Amino acid sequence: MPVEKKIPLRTCIACREEKPKREMLRIVRSADGQIALDFSGKLPGRGAYICNGAGCIGKLKKYKLLNKTFSADVSAEIYARIEEEFLGGK
């Protein structure tokens, strides 16, 4: 009898929907405070997940969700860079 592999689920910080980890983008905050999109899903640091859609990326910026998630002051430049990287990564 084959053992079913459990699919890891993550919750989007914008829409609060649970989806498989592979379908989502990971935003990571490293120990030195650098914030970046983690396309590999393997960078060290505190991770936050967001749906791979423009709507959730827009909400992320509008409501400054990374400030709440990482309990840190995240500059507008970082939100703009994430938006650029997301649009460039598509």
Jmol script that loads the backbone (N, CA, C; Angstrom):
load data "model"
ATOM      1  N   MET A   1       0.840  -1.178   0.000  1.00  0.00           N
ATOM      2  CA  MET A   1       0.000   0.000   0.000  1.00  0.00           C
ATOM      3  C   MET A   1       0.894   1.254   0.000  1.00  0.00           C
ATOM      4  N   PRO A   2       0.795   2.098  -1.057  1.00  0.00           N
ATOM      5  CA  PRO A   2       1.654   3.286  -1.135  1.00  0.00           C
ATOM      6  C   PRO A   2       1.279   4.326  -0.072  1.00  0.00           C
ATOM      7  N   VAL A   3       2.300   4.966   0.453  1.00  0.00           N
ATOM      8  CA  VAL A   3       2.085   6.006   1.453  1.00  0.00           C
ATOM      9  C   VAL A   3       1.926   7.336   0.723  1.00  0.00           C
ATOM     10  N   GLU A   4       0.821   8.019   1.022  1.00  0.00           N
ATOM     11  CA  GLU A   4       0.591   9.313   0.381  1.00  0.00           C
ATOM     12  C   GLU A   4       1.503  10.352   0.994  1.00  0.00           C
ATOM     13  N   LYS A   5       2.180  11.097   0.114  1.00  0.00           N
ATOM     14  CA  LYS A   5       3.084  12.137   0.590  1.00  0.00           C
ATOM     15  C   LYS A   5       2.256  13.363   0.971  1.00  0.00           C
ATOM     16  N   LYS A   6       2.520  13.886   2.142  1.00  0.00           N
ATOM     17  CA  LYS A   6       1.793  15.049   2.628  1.00  0.00           C
ATOM     18  C   LYS A   6       2.288  16.296   1.896  1.00  0.00           C
ATOM     19  N   ILE A   7       1.358  17.094   1.377  1.00  0.00           N
ATOM     20  CA  ILE A   7       1.708  18.327   0.666  1.00  0.00           C
ATOM     21  C   ILE A   7       1.724  19.459   1.687  1.00  0.00           C
ATOM     22  N   PRO A   8       2.881  20.134   1.847  1.00  0.00           N
ATOM     23  CA  PRO A   8       2.937  21.230   2.824  1.00  0.00           C
ATOM     24  C   PRO A   8       2.077  22.410   2.371  1.00  0.00           C
ATOM     25  N   LEU A   9       1.245  22.901   3.283  1.00  0.00           N
ATOM     26  CA  LEU A   9       0.386  24.041   2.999  1.00  0.00           C
ATOM     27  C   LEU A   9       0.910  25.271   3.729  1.00  0.00           C
ATOM     28  N   ARG A  10       0.724  26.430   3.110  1.00  0.00           N
ATOM     29  CA  ARG A  10       1.120  27.689   3.725  1.00  0.00           C
ATOM     30  C   ARG A  10      -0.028  28.677   3.573  1.00  0.00           C
ATOM     31  N   THR A  11      -0.102  29.647   4.470  1.00  0.00           N
ATOM     32  CA  THR A  11      -1.164  30.645   4.442  1.00  0.00           C
ATOM     33  C   THR A  11      -0.633  31.953   3.869  1.00  0.00           C
ATOM     34  N   CYS A  12      -1.371  32.493   2.921  1.00  0.00           N
ATOM     35  CA  CYS A  12      -1.010  33.774   2.306  1.00  0.00           C
ATOM     36  C   CYS A  12      -1.225  34.888   3.327  1.00  0.00           C
ATOM     37  N   ILE A  13      -0.239  35.779   3.470  1.00  0.00           N
ATOM     38  CA  ILE A  13      -0.368  36.861   4.446  1.00  0.00           C
ATOM     39  C   ILE A  13      -1.321  37.953   3.962  1.00  0.00           C
ATOM     40  N   ALA A  14      -1.694  37.938   2.678  1.00  0.00           N
ATOM     41  CA  ALA A  14      -2.600  38.959   2.143  1.00  0.00           C
ATOM     42  C   ALA A  14      -4.060  38.501   2.184  1.00  0.00           C
ATOM     43  N   CYS A  15      -4.364  37.335   1.599  1.00  0.00           N
ATOM     44  CA  CYS A  15      -5.758  36.884   1.517  1.00  0.00           C
ATOM     45  C   CYS A  15      -6.114  35.822   2.556  1.00  0.00           C
ATOM     46  N   ARG A  16      -5.110  35.331   3.303  1.00  0.00           N
ATOM     47  CA  ARG A  16      -5.267  34.325   4.365  1.00  0.00           C
ATOM     48  C   ARG A  16      -5.728  32.962   3.846  1.00  0.00           C
ATOM     49  N   GLU A  17      -5.593  32.714   2.551  1.00  0.00           N
ATOM     50  CA  GLU A  17      -5.943  31.410   1.979  1.00  0.00           C
ATOM     51  C   GLU A  17      -4.804  30.427   2.163  1.00  0.00           C
ATOM     52  N   GLU A  18      -5.148  29.169   2.428  1.00  0.00           N
ATOM     53  CA  GLU A  18      -4.133  28.125   2.535  1.00  0.00           C
ATOM     54  C   GLU A  18      -3.970  27.469   1.172  1.00  0.00           C
ATOM     55  N   LYS A  19      -2.730  27.374   0.719  1.00  0.00           N
ATOM     56  CA  LYS A  19      -2.436  26.758  -0.577  1.00  0.00           C
ATOM     57  C   LYS A  19      -1.170  25.928  -0.458  1.00  0.00           C
ATOM     58  N   PRO A  20      -0.949  25.007  -1.411  1.00  0.00           N
ATOM     59  CA  PRO A  20       0.313  24.256  -1.389  1.00  0.00           C
ATOM     60  C   PRO A  20       1.507  25.203  -1.479  1.00  0.00           C
ATOM     61  N   LYS A  21       2.540  24.878  -0.734  1.00  0.00           N
ATOM     62  CA  LYS A  21       3.747  25.703  -0.637  1.00  0.00           C
ATOM     63  C   LYS A  21       4.342  26.033  -2.001  1.00  0.00           C
ATOM     64  N   ARG A  22       4.342  25.068  -2.909  1.00  0.00           N
ATOM     65  CA  ARG A  22       4.949  25.260  -4.236  1.00  0.00           C
ATOM     66  C   ARG A  22       4.233  26.299  -5.090  1.00  0.00           C
ATOM     67  N   GLU A  23       2.943  26.565  -4.790  1.00  0.00           N
ATOM     68  CA  GLU A  23       2.168  27.530  -5.578  1.00  0.00           C
ATOM     69  C   GLU A  23       2.330  28.961  -5.072  1.00  0.00           C
ATOM     70  N   MET A  24       3.113  29.146  -4.017  1.00  0.00           N
ATOM     71  CA  MET A  24       3.214  30.458  -3.398  1.00  0.00           C
ATOM     72  C   MET A  24       4.614  31.043  -3.493  1.00  0.00           C
ATOM     73  N   LEU A  25       4.692  32.351  -3.333  1.00  0.00           N
ATOM     74  CA  LEU A  25       5.976  33.054  -3.303  1.00  0.00           C
ATOM     75  C   LEU A  25       6.397  33.198  -1.848  1.00  0.00           C
ATOM     76  N   ARG A  26       7.669  33.041  -1.576  1.00  0.00           N
ATOM     77  CA  ARG A  26       8.188  33.209  -0.219  1.00  0.00           C
ATOM     78  C   ARG A  26       8.982  34.509  -0.166  1.00  0.00           C
ATOM     79  N   ILE A  27       8.672  35.295   0.844  1.00  0.00           N
ATOM     80  CA  ILE A  27       9.430  36.516   1.101  1.00  0.00           C
ATOM     81  C   ILE A  27      10.190  36.234   2.380  1.00  0.00           C
ATOM     82  N   VAL A  28      11.496  36.472   2.350  1.00  0.00           N
ATOM     83  CA  VAL A  28      12.323  36.101   3.494  1.00  0.00           C
ATOM     84  C   VAL A  28      13.029  37.318   4.085  1.00  0.00           C
ATOM     85  N   ARG A  29      13.128  37.317   5.414  1.00  0.00           N
ATOM     86  CA  ARG A  29      13.901  38.339   6.124  1.00  0.00           C
ATOM     87  C   ARG A  29      15.076  37.626   6.771  1.00  0.00           C
ATOM     88  N   SER A  30      16.276  37.972   6.320  1.00  0.00           N
ATOM     89  CA  SER A  30      17.481  37.320   6.831  1.00  0.00           C
ATOM     90  C   SER A  30      17.831  37.866   8.216  1.00  0.00           C
ATOM     91  N   ALA A  31      18.784  37.228   8.858  1.00  0.00           N
ATOM     92  CA  ALA A  31      19.209  37.619  10.211  1.00  0.00           C
ATOM     93  C   ALA A  31      19.689  39.068  10.266  1.00  0.00           C
ATOM     94  N   ASP A  32      20.280  39.554   9.161  1.00  0.00           N
ATOM     95  CA  ASP A  32      20.769  40.946   9.156  1.00  0.00           C
ATOM     96  C   ASP A  32      19.701  41.949   8.696  1.00  0.00           C
ATOM     97  N   GLY A  33      18.456  41.488   8.538  1.00  0.00           N
ATOM     98  CA  GLY A  33      17.348  42.384   8.216  1.00  0.00           C
ATOM     99  C   GLY A  33      17.063  42.598   6.745  1.00  0.00           C
ATOM    100  N   GLN A  34      17.809  41.933   5.859  1.00  0.00           N
ATOM    101  CA  GLN A  34      17.569  42.060   4.416  1.00  0.00           C
ATOM    102  C   GLN A  34      16.283  41.323   4.045  1.00  0.00           C
ATOM    103  N   ILE A  35      15.449  41.950   3.208  1.00  0.00           N
ATOM    104  CA  ILE A  35      14.200  41.328   2.783  1.00  0.00           C
ATOM    105  C   ILE A  35      14.252  41.120   1.273  1.00  0.00           C
ATOM    106  N   ALA A  36      13.888  39.904   0.839  1.00  0.00           N
ATOM    107  CA  ALA A  36      13.942  39.581  -0.591  1.00  0.00           C
ATOM    108  C   ALA A  36      12.939  38.501  -0.939  1.00  0.00           C
ATOM    109  N   LEU A  37      12.609  38.407  -2.230  1.00  0.00           N
ATOM    110  CA  LEU A  37      11.791  37.298  -2.714  1.00  0.00           C
ATOM    111  C   LEU A  37      12.677  36.071  -2.793  1.00  0.00           C
ATOM    112  N   ASP A  38      12.164  34.955  -2.311  1.00  0.00           N
ATOM    113  CA  ASP A  38      12.924  33.713  -2.311  1.00  0.00           C
ATOM    114  C   ASP A  38      12.266  32.744  -3.286  1.00  0.00           C
ATOM    115  N   PHE A  39      12.752  32.742  -4.532  1.00  0.00           N
ATOM    116  CA  PHE A  39      12.157  31.877  -5.548  1.00  0.00           C
ATOM    117  C   PHE A  39      12.491  30.407  -5.317  1.00  0.00           C
ATOM    118  N   SER A  40      13.621  30.133  -4.645  1.00  0.00           N
ATOM    119  CA  SER A  40      14.027  28.738  -4.401  1.00  0.00           C
ATOM    120  C   SER A  40      13.309  28.147  -3.197  1.00  0.00           C
ATOM    121  N   GLY A  41      12.864  29.006  -2.267  1.00  0.00           N
ATOM    122  CA  GLY A  41      12.213  28.522  -1.054  1.00  0.00           C
ATOM    123  C   GLY A  41      13.185  27.956  -0.040  1.00  0.00           C
ATOM    124  N   LYS A  42      14.468  28.221  -0.216  1.00  0.00           N
ATOM    125  CA  LYS A  42      15.481  27.628   0.653  1.00  0.00           C
ATOM    126  C   LYS A  42      16.388  28.642   1.360  1.00  0.00           C
ATOM    127  N   LEU A  43      16.176  29.927   1.140  1.00  0.00           N
ATOM    128  CA  LEU A  43      17.021  30.924   1.794  1.00  0.00           C
ATOM    129  C   LEU A  43      16.795  30.891   3.309  1.00  0.00           C
ATOM    130  N   PRO A  44      17.854  31.098   4.089  1.00  0.00           N
ATOM    131  CA  PRO A  44      17.693  31.098   5.546  1.00  0.00           C
ATOM    132  C   PRO A  44      17.018  32.382   6.020  1.00  0.00           C
ATOM    133  N   GLY A  45      16.256  32.286   7.080  1.00  0.00           N
ATOM    134  CA  GLY A  45      15.614  33.455   7.654  1.00  0.00           C
ATOM    135  C   GLY A  45      14.137  33.231   7.868  1.00  0.00           C
ATOM    136  N   ARG A  46      13.479  34.260   8.364  1.00  0.00           N
ATOM    137  CA  ARG A  46      12.048  34.210   8.647  1.00  0.00           C
ATOM    138  C   ARG A  46      11.307  34.362   7.338  1.00  0.00           C
ATOM    139  N   GLY A  47      10.418  33.426   7.038  1.00  0.00           N
ATOM    140  CA  GLY A  47       9.692  33.455   5.777  1.00  0.00           C
ATOM    141  C   GLY A  47       8.241  33.837   5.936  1.00  0.00           C
ATOM    142  N   ALA A  48       7.710  34.480   4.915  1.00  0.00           N
ATOM    143  CA  ALA A  48       6.290  34.800   4.834  1.00  0.00           C
ATOM    144  C   ALA A  48       5.849  34.403   3.430  1.00  0.00           C
ATOM    145  N   TYR A  49       4.655  33.869   3.323  1.00  0.00           N
ATOM    146  CA  TYR A  49       4.184  33.394   2.027  1.00  0.00           C
ATOM    147  C   TYR A  49       3.068  34.269   1.502  1.00  0.00           C
ATOM    148  N   ILE A  50       3.055  34.413   0.173  1.00  0.00           N
ATOM    149  CA  ILE A  50       2.032  35.213  -0.490  1.00  0.00           C
ATOM    150  C   ILE A  50       1.636  34.530  -1.794  1.00  0.00           C
ATOM    151  N   CYS A  51       0.358  34.631  -2.146  1.00  0.00           N
ATOM    152  CA  CYS A  51      -0.129  34.022  -3.389  1.00  0.00           C
ATOM    153  C   CYS A  51       0.622  34.594  -4.579  1.00  0.00           C
ATOM    154  N   ASN A  52       0.733  33.777  -5.593  1.00  0.00           N
ATOM    155  CA  ASN A  52       1.443  34.179  -6.802  1.00  0.00           C
ATOM    156  C   ASN A  52       0.496  34.954  -7.717  1.00  0.00           C
ATOM    157  N   GLY A  53      -0.111  36.011  -7.196  1.00  0.00           N
ATOM    158  CA  GLY A  53      -1.054  36.795  -7.982  1.00  0.00           C
ATOM    159  C   GLY A  53      -0.886  38.282  -7.734  1.00  0.00           C
ATOM    160  N   ALA A  54      -1.193  39.074  -8.740  1.00  0.00           N
ATOM    161  CA  ALA A  54      -1.014  40.525  -8.643  1.00  0.00           C
ATOM    162  C   ALA A  54      -1.889  41.138  -7.560  1.00  0.00           C
ATOM    163  N   GLY A  55      -3.072  40.561  -7.318  1.00  0.00           N
ATOM    164  CA  GLY A  55      -3.982  41.090  -6.294  1.00  0.00           C
ATOM    165  C   GLY A  55      -3.364  41.044  -4.909  1.00  0.00           C
ATOM    166  N   CYS A  56      -2.770  39.913  -4.576  1.00  0.00           N
ATOM    167  CA  CYS A  56      -2.152  39.761  -3.258  1.00  0.00           C
ATOM    168  C   CYS A  56      -0.884  40.595  -3.134  1.00  0.00           C
ATOM    169  N   ILE A  57      -0.129  40.734  -4.225  1.00  0.00           N
ATOM    170  CA  ILE A  57       1.063  41.580  -4.205  1.00  0.00           C
ATOM    171  C   ILE A  57       0.644  43.038  -3.965  1.00  0.00           C
ATOM    172  N   GLY A  58      -0.464  43.444  -4.577  1.00  0.00           N
ATOM    173  CA  GLY A  58      -0.997  44.800  -4.379  1.00  0.00           C
ATOM    174  C   GLY A  58      -1.412  45.028  -2.935  1.00  0.00           C
ATOM    175  N   LYS A  59      -2.104  44.038  -2.337  1.00  0.00           N
ATOM    176  CA  LYS A  59      -2.524  44.132  -0.933  1.00  0.00           C
ATOM    177  C   LYS A  59      -1.320  44.226  -0.007  1.00  0.00           C
ATOM    178  N   LEU A  60      -0.282  43.459  -0.333  1.00  0.00           N
ATOM    179  CA  LEU A  60       0.945  43.442   0.459  1.00  0.00           C
ATOM    180  C   LEU A  60       1.490  44.863   0.597  1.00  0.00           C
ATOM    181  N   LYS A  61       1.514  45.569  -0.536  1.00  0.00           N
ATOM    182  CA  LYS A  61       2.049  46.936  -0.566  1.00  0.00           C
ATOM    183  C   LYS A  61       1.079  47.925   0.085  1.00  0.00           C
ATOM    184  N   LYS A  62      -0.195  47.827  -0.263  1.00  0.00           N
ATOM    185  CA  LYS A  62      -1.200  48.771   0.218  1.00  0.00           C
ATOM    186  C   LYS A  62      -1.307  48.777   1.748  1.00  0.00           C
ATOM    187  N   TYR A  63      -1.325  47.584   2.346  1.00  0.00           N
ATOM    188  CA  TYR A  63      -1.513  47.478   3.793  1.00  0.00           C
ATOM    189  C   TYR A  63      -0.212  47.285   4.569  1.00  0.00           C
ATOM    190  N   LYS A  64       0.912  47.369   3.862  1.00  0.00           N
ATOM    191  CA  LYS A  64       2.236  47.201   4.490  1.00  0.00           C
ATOM    192  C   LYS A  64       2.280  45.943   5.370  1.00  0.00           C
ATOM    193  N   LEU A  65       1.896  44.820   4.781  1.00  0.00           N
ATOM    194  CA  LEU A  65       1.781  43.569   5.532  1.00  0.00           C
ATOM    195  C   LEU A  65       3.111  43.030   6.043  1.00  0.00           C
ATOM    196  N   LEU A  66       4.210  43.360   5.369  1.00  0.00           N
ATOM    197  CA  LEU A  66       5.513  42.864   5.837  1.00  0.00           C
ATOM    198  C   LEU A  66       5.906  43.511   7.161  1.00  0.00           C
ATOM    199  N   ASN A  67       5.481  44.754   7.383  1.00  0.00           N
ATOM    200  CA  ASN A  67       5.773  45.418   8.656  1.00  0.00           C
ATOM    201  C   ASN A  67       5.186  44.598   9.803  1.00  0.00           C
ATOM    202  N   LYS A  68       3.942  44.130   9.616  1.00  0.00           N
ATOM    203  CA  LYS A  68       3.271  43.347  10.651  1.00  0.00           C
ATOM    204  C   LYS A  68       3.882  41.957  10.780  1.00  0.00           C
ATOM    205  N   THR A  69       4.119  41.319   9.646  1.00  0.00           N
ATOM    206  CA  THR A  69       4.624  39.947   9.646  1.00  0.00           C
ATOM    207  C   THR A  69       6.007  39.839  10.270  1.00  0.00           C
ATOM    208  N   PHE A  70       6.903  40.742   9.895  1.00  0.00           N
ATOM    209  CA  PHE A  70       8.283  40.668  10.381  1.00  0.00           C
ATOM    210  C   PHE A  70       8.522  41.550  11.612  1.00  0.00           C
ATOM    211  N   SER A  71       7.478  42.208  12.119  1.00  0.00           N
ATOM    212  CA  SER A  71       7.589  43.115  13.268  1.00  0.00           C
ATOM    213  C   SER A  71       8.771  44.068  13.101  1.00  0.00           C
ATOM    214  N   ALA A  72       8.850  44.654  11.921  1.00  0.00           N
ATOM    215  CA  ALA A  72       9.950  45.563  11.605  1.00  0.00           C
ATOM    216  C   ALA A  72       9.439  46.652  10.669  1.00  0.00           C
ATOM    217  N   ASP A  73      10.175  47.749  10.611  1.00  0.00           N
ATOM    218  CA  ASP A  73       9.816  48.823   9.701  1.00  0.00           C
ATOM    219  C   ASP A  73      10.379  48.501   8.316  1.00  0.00           C
ATOM    220  N   VAL A  74       9.491  48.240   7.376  1.00  0.00           N
ATOM    221  CA  VAL A  74       9.910  47.877   6.019  1.00  0.00           C
ATOM    222  C   VAL A  74       9.665  49.090   5.119  1.00  0.00           C
ATOM    223  N   SER A  75      10.715  49.541   4.437  1.00  0.00           N
ATOM    224  CA  SER A  75      10.604  50.754   3.617  1.00  0.00           C
ATOM    225  C   SER A  75       9.786  50.530   2.350  1.00  0.00           C
ATOM    226  N   ALA A  76       9.276  51.632   1.803  1.00  0.00           N
ATOM    227  CA  ALA A  76       8.497  51.592   0.566  1.00  0.00           C
ATOM    228  C   ALA A  76       9.345  51.061  -0.587  1.00  0.00           C
ATOM    229  N   GLU A  77      10.660  51.301  -0.527  1.00  0.00           N
ATOM    230  CA  GLU A  77      11.572  50.813  -1.580  1.00  0.00           C
ATOM    231  C   GLU A  77      11.519  49.283  -1.663  1.00  0.00           C
ATOM    232  N   ILE A  78      11.453  48.635  -0.509  1.00  0.00           N
ATOM    233  CA  ILE A  78      11.433  47.170  -0.486  1.00  0.00           C
ATOM    234  C   ILE A  78      10.143  46.651  -1.103  1.00  0.00           C
ATOM    235  N   TYR A  79       9.009  47.295  -0.774  1.00  0.00           N
ATOM    236  CA  TYR A  79       7.738  46.895  -1.383  1.00  0.00           C
ATOM    237  C   TYR A  79       7.789  47.077  -2.894  1.00  0.00           C
ATOM    238  N   ALA A  80       8.367  48.194  -3.346  1.00  0.00           N
ATOM    239  CA  ALA A  80       8.489  48.457  -4.780  1.00  0.00           C
ATOM    240  C   ALA A  80       9.385  47.412  -5.440  1.00  0.00           C
ATOM    241  N   ARG A  81      10.496  47.057  -4.760  1.00  0.00           N
ATOM    242  CA  ARG A  81      11.416  46.060  -5.310  1.00  0.00           C
ATOM    243  C   ARG A  81      10.746  44.687  -5.404  1.00  0.00           C
ATOM    244  N   ILE A  82       9.963  44.333  -4.399  1.00  0.00           N
ATOM    245  CA  ILE A  82       9.257  43.047  -4.419  1.00  0.00           C
ATOM    246  C   ILE A  82       8.268  43.025  -5.577  1.00  0.00           C
ATOM    247  N   GLU A  83       7.559  44.146  -5.760  1.00  0.00           N
ATOM    248  CA  GLU A  83       6.603  44.247  -6.863  1.00  0.00           C
ATOM    249  C   GLU A  83       7.326  44.100  -8.211  1.00  0.00           C
ATOM    250  N   GLU A  84       8.467  44.762  -8.360  1.00  0.00           N
ATOM    251  CA  GLU A  84       9.269  44.673  -9.597  1.00  0.00           C
ATOM    252  C   GLU A  84       9.759  43.250  -9.831  1.00  0.00           C
ATOM    253  N   GLU A  85      10.325  42.640  -8.751  1.00  0.00           N
ATOM    254  CA  GLU A  85      10.834  41.277  -8.876  1.00  0.00           C
ATOM    255  C   GLU A  85       9.722  40.309  -9.244  1.00  0.00           C
ATOM    256  N   PHE A  86       8.535  40.518  -8.643  1.00  0.00           N
ATOM    257  CA  PHE A  86       7.401  39.643  -8.922  1.00  0.00           C
ATOM    258  C   PHE A  86       6.992  39.767 -10.383  1.00  0.00           C
ATOM    259  N   LEU A  87       6.853  41.005 -10.852  1.00  0.00           N
ATOM    260  CA  LEU A  87       6.444  41.215 -12.242  1.00  0.00           C
ATOM    261  C   LEU A  87       7.526  40.764 -13.216  1.00  0.00           C
ATOM    262  N   GLY A  88       8.778  40.923 -12.804  1.00  0.00           N
ATOM    263  CA  GLY A  88       9.899  40.466 -13.642  1.00  0.00           C
ATOM    264  C   GLY A  88      10.042  38.961 -13.632  1.00  0.00           C
ATOM    265  N   GLY A  89       9.669  38.318 -12.523  1.00  0.00           N
ATOM    266  CA  GLY A  89       9.776  36.867 -12.394  1.00  0.00           C
ATOM    267  C   GLY A  89       8.718  36.113 -13.148  1.00  0.00           C
ATOM    268  N   LYS A  90       7.667  36.818 -13.567  1.00  0.00           N
ATOM    269  CA  LYS A  90       6.572  36.156 -14.303  1.00  0.00           C
ATOM    270  C   LYS A  90       6.903  36.023 -15.762  1.00  0.00           C
TER     271      LYS A  90
END
end "model"
wireframe off; spacefill off
backbone 0.3
color backbone group
